[in-house]
């Protein structure tokens, strides 16, 4: 596909808008085409079940989106790479006429950023918000189960380790609203079963209220997933009315500790199962009791209290009366079995089942066909469960997701 570009020798001499700094420092990509070498920043996203295709045509949105990116960048070089009814990717190309490495380009860009006046304002000014939008939203997705705007971390060089600190130290993003999700420490990572990159995440409610969305589709996902109301639209930036989460006293320190822990113990280290077990224990990810993980019974109890007394599989509302509560008795089932990790003690991973249906979802306690049918029904009818399990297992296809959940039954 034909593409517009700017020469690197010119790019480094021109004024670079904060948004474009964020886009490139988030992740620099390389491409060789037609005998030439290019660096590029990109934005990509795919359809969400929270937005009906009849309500929003992603392919038709491409022209509008590119105009928005060009306006924020100060350059009209954003190019449509691909667009379908279910996904889009756009790119900003820089011709590498200086024949330098990606690391050198990153270093020069970082040095140029450090010479920008807006960086030294102690407030979260509009330029810094533009940087954050370019850094997070272009690649980040709305995690509707964990309530984050999340993007993968990549480990091309040691410069990657500076990224989180750029946002918190230089752009005045409050660390209490940032999150460092070390997915390398999931047991499935070392086993090779599910290997996903560590994520940098920003609280979705903070982002929607304070930073604002540039992407109309991602804003629509947030609006529908959380039933949020748009507060205002300023220069194409969409802000929502949301209540910010109440931070804990040590949230800022906890984030910094996690980033430092990742740098010192995980980055480019060979992670063994025993090392991961120790790291998880030190970070408070799991509690060990009699060789096993301790379930958070308070969370289970809360879910039991707030969720409707109806079986997610057969739909019955009648079982037998629990003498303690006076309610019909239902049981809480972990969609992905709790034995696979303490992070699965999450209400988005819970469903309420009658004792009969719950008994049938134990490994080997019913035919595979019966269990697959039950899992599929739950995923189709409980959006929050689909979102959580799909995100946790990095599987978007519902049939493949069902099969994997069946394999992991406890």
Residue pairs with C-beta under 8 A, 6 or more apart in sequence:
1 79
1 80
1 81
1 82
2 79
3 79
3 91
3 93
4 76
4 77
4 79
4 93
5 38
5 77
5 93
5 94
5 95
6 14
6 75
6 77
6 93
6 94
6 95
7 94
7 95
7 97
8 39
8 94
8 95
8 96
8 97
8 98
8 100
8 105
9 97
9 98
11 94
12 108
12 109
12 112
15 74
16 74
16 109
16 112
16 113
17 72
17 73
17 74
17 130
18 116
18 118
18 127
18 128
18 130
18 131
18 134
19 72
19 73
19 130
19 131
19 133
19 134
20 41
20 72
20 73
20 74
20 75
20 92
20 134
21 109
21 113
21 116
21 131
21 134
22 130
22 131
22 132
22 133
22 134
22 135
22 136
22 138
23 41
23 43
23 73
23 92
23 134
23 135
23 138
24 39
24 41
24 92
24 106
24 109
25 106
25 109
25 110
25 113
25 135
25 163
25 166
26 41
26 134
26 135
26 136
26 138
26 139
26 151
26 163
27 41
27 42
27 139
27 154
28 39
28 40
28 41
28 102
28 105
28 106
29 39
29 40
29 41
29 42
29 91
30 37
30 38
30 39
30 40
30 102
31 37
31 38
31 40
31 93
32 38
36 95
36 96
37 95
37 96
37 99
38 93
38 94
38 95
38 96
39 93
39 94
39 96
39 102
39 105
40 91
40 92
40 93
40 94
41 91
41 92
41 134
41 138
42 81
42 89
42 90
42 91
42 92
42 138
42 139
43 65
43 69
43 88
43 89
43 90
43 91
43 137
43 138
43 139
43 215
44 87
44 88
44 89
44 90
44 138
44 139
45 58
45 87
45 88
45 141
45 215
45 217
45 218
46 86
46 87
46 88
46 396
47 53
47 58
47 85
47 86
47 87
48 142
48 144
48 221
48 225
49 383
49 386
50 144
50 220
50 221
50 224
50 225
50 383
51 217
51 220
51 221
51 224
53 85
53 86
55 220
56 216
56 217
56 220
57 85
58 83
58 84
58 85
58 86
58 87
58 88
58 217
59 83
59 84
59 85
59 88
61 88
61 216
61 217
62 80
62 83
62 88
62 90
64 216
65 88
65 90
65 215
65 216
66 78
66 79
66 80
66 90
68 214
68 236
69 78
69 90
69 92
69 214
70 76
70 77
70 78
71 236
72 130
72 133
72 134
72 214
73 92
75 92
77 92
77 93
78 90
78 91
78 92
79 90
79 91
79 92
79 93
80 88
80 90
81 89
81 90
81 91
82 88
82 89
83 89
94 105
96 105
100 108
102 156
102 157
103 156
103 157
103 159
106 157
106 159
107 159
110 159
110 162
113 119
118 125
118 127
118 128
119 128
119 170
119 171
121 127
121 128
122 172
123 172
124 171
124 172
124 173
124 210
128 171
128 172
129 210
129 211
129 212
131 171
132 167
132 171
132 173
132 202
132 211
133 211
133 212
133 214
133 237
135 163
135 166
135 167
136 149
136 151
136 167
136 200
136 202
136 207
136 211
137 149
137 207
137 213
137 214
137 215
137 218
139 151
139 152
140 149
140 150
140 151
140 202
141 149
141 150
141 151
141 218
142 149
142 204
142 218
142 221
142 222
142 225
143 149
143 150
143 201
143 204
143 387
143 391
144 221
144 225
144 226
144 383
144 384
144 387
145 346
145 348
145 384
145 387
145 388
145 391
146 201
146 348
146 388
146 391
147 203
147 204
147 205
147 226
148 179
148 199
148 201
148 202
148 203
148 204
149 201
149 202
149 203
149 204
149 207
150 181
150 199
150 200
150 201
151 199
151 200
151 201
152 196
152 197
152 198
152 199
153 160
153 163
153 197
153 198
153 199
153 200
154 160
154 197
155 197
155 267
155 268
158 267
161 259
161 262
161 263
161 267
163 200
164 178
164 180
164 200
164 259
165 259
167 173
167 178
167 200
168 174
168 175
168 178
168 255
168 256
173 202
174 206
174 247
174 252
175 251
175 252
175 253
175 255
175 256
176 247
176 248
176 251
176 252
176 255
177 202
177 203
177 206
177 207
177 244
177 245
177 247
178 200
178 201
178 202
178 203
178 255
179 199
179 200
179 201
179 202
179 203
179 255
180 198
180 199
180 200
180 201
180 255
180 258
180 259
180 262
181 198
181 199
181 200
181 201
182 198
182 258
182 262
182 266
182 283
183 189
183 196
183 197
183 198
183 199
184 198
184 266
184 271
184 276
185 266
185 271
185 276
185 279
185 280
185 283
185 285
186 194
186 196
186 341
186 343
187 273
187 276
187 340
187 341
188 194
188 195
188 340
188 341
189 195
189 196
189 271
189 276
190 271
190 272
190 273
190 276
191 273
194 393
194 394
196 394
198 262
198 266
202 211
203 244
203 245
204 222
204 226
205 226
205 242
205 243
205 244
205 245
206 244
206 245
207 213
208 219
208 222
208 228
208 239
208 240
208 242
209 231
209 239
209 240
209 241
209 242
209 244
210 244
212 234
212 237
212 238
212 239
213 219
213 222
213 237
213 238
213 239
214 236
214 237
214 238
216 238
219 230
219 238
219 240
222 228
222 240
223 229
223 230
223 240
226 242
228 240
228 241
228 242
229 240
229 241
230 238
230 239
230 240
230 241
231 239
231 240
231 241
232 239
233 239
248 254
258 283
261 279
261 282
261 283
265 279
266 279
269 275
280 286
280 342
281 288
285 342
285 343
286 293
286 341
286 342
287 293
287 294
287 342
288 294
293 338
293 339
293 341
293 342
294 342
295 338
295 345
296 345
299 345
299 346
299 347
300 332
300 345
300 350
302 347
303 332
303 347
303 350
303 352
304 330
304 332
304 352
307 350
307 352
308 352
309 317
309 327
309 328
309 330
309 352
310 316
310 317
310 330
310 352
311 317
311 330
311 352
311 353
311 354
311 357
312 333
312 351
312 352
312 353
312 357
312 377
312 378
312 381
312 382
313 353
313 354
313 357
313 374
313 377
313 378
314 354
314 356
314 357
316 354
317 328
318 328
319 328
319 329
319 330
319 354
319 355
320 328
320 329
321 327
321 328
321 329
322 328
322 329
329 355
330 352
330 353
330 354
330 355
331 352
331 353
331 354
331 355
331 358
332 350
332 351
332 352
332 353
333 350
333 351
333 352
333 353
333 358
333 361
334 344
334 345
334 349
334 350
334 410
335 349
335 350
335 351
335 375
335 378
335 385
335 388
335 389
335 405
336 344
336 349
336 389
336 392
336 393
336 405
336 408
337 344
337 408
337 409
337 410
338 344
338 345
338 410
339 410
340 408
343 392
344 392
346 388
348 384
348 385
348 387
348 388
349 385
349 388
349 389
349 392
350 385
351 378
351 382
351 385
353 361
357 374
359 365
360 366
360 370
360 371
360 374
361 371
361 374
361 375
361 409
362 409
362 410
363 409
363 410
368 406
371 406
371 409
372 402
372 403
372 406
375 402
375 405
375 406
376 398
376 402
378 385
379 385
379 386
379 389
379 398
379 401
379 402
379 405
380 386
380 398
386 398
386 401
389 395
389 401
389 405
390 396
390 401
393 401
393 404
393 405
395 401
395 404
